Amino acid sequence: MKKIIKYLSEDKKTMQITCEDERFYVKPDEKTGQDVFYPSVTWICGHYPKGVAFYKWLANHGWDESESLKQAAGDKGSKVHSAIMDLIDGNEIAMNMQYPNPKTGNLEELALEEYECLLSFVNWFKEVKPLIITREVAIFNEELHYAGTVDFLCQVKGETWLIDFKTGQYIWPEYELQVSAYRHALMHHKILKLGILQVGYRLNKKKYKFTEIEDKFDLFKSAYRIWQNEQEGVEPKKIDLPTSLKLETQQKGE
C-alpha cells in the first residue's frame, strides 16, 4: 500500500500520513518549527482486544475473506464520510456524485448502499436537528502525545455532543475508546456527551442507529500502553527517494 498524505491545514504543515500498518499526524513544533509525529487514535485503539464477537466473525469468514471485507468496508466508509461532510457543509449530493476510492485514488460513483447510508444520515439530521459547531477537525493531546480526527461536534437540546460516524453494523469496543480519546483532547470544549451514529444500519426501519457512549478513557490509556509496548523504538519511516527515474541509455553501435 502506498503512503497516503492528507493535508489538514491550508499551509499544508499539519497532515495525516497513513501507511500499511501505521498512521501518524504531523504538525510543526511551535518553538522549534520541527515536525512532530503523533500516533493516531485509531492506530492505538487497534491494539485493544477486540472481544469474542469479533473473533467469532473472523473465524466464520477466514483471514483472507475477512481482510477483503474490512478493505471493502473501509473504502465504503471513506466515501460515505466524505459525502456526509459535503452534506454538513450544505452541498447537495446527487446519486451519480463521484468520490475518490481511498485505495486507488480513482473517482467512483456512489454505490446504492453508500447512497442509502447518506439517506439515513439525512433522516437522522432532520429528526434530531443538531446545531453544527464544527466537523472533521484534527485534535492533538499534547500531554499523552496522540492525535485524531473528530467527525462532528454539535449541540442537541442545549447539550454538546461529539459524534463519530460509522457505516458498519457493529460497535466494537475500540470505537468506544476512540471517541473517549477524542473527548480528552478537547476538554476545553466542555464536551458532555459522546455518541456513535451508524448510518446504513440494517436492523431497524430508520436505517440508522444512534448510541450514547460511556467515557472509557482509562481503557484507552491501557490500549496506549499496549501500543507503546508493541511499537517500542518504532519511528515513522523516513527515506529519501527521487521523485522520478530515468535511464541514460545508449544503443549498440552509437
Helices and strands as residue ranges (DSSP letters): E 4-7, E 15-18, E 23-28, E 35-39, H 41-45, H 52-61, H 63-88, E 98-100, E 107-109, H 112-128, E 131-141, E 146-156, E 159-166, H 173-183, G 187-189, E 193-199, E 208-212, H 217-230
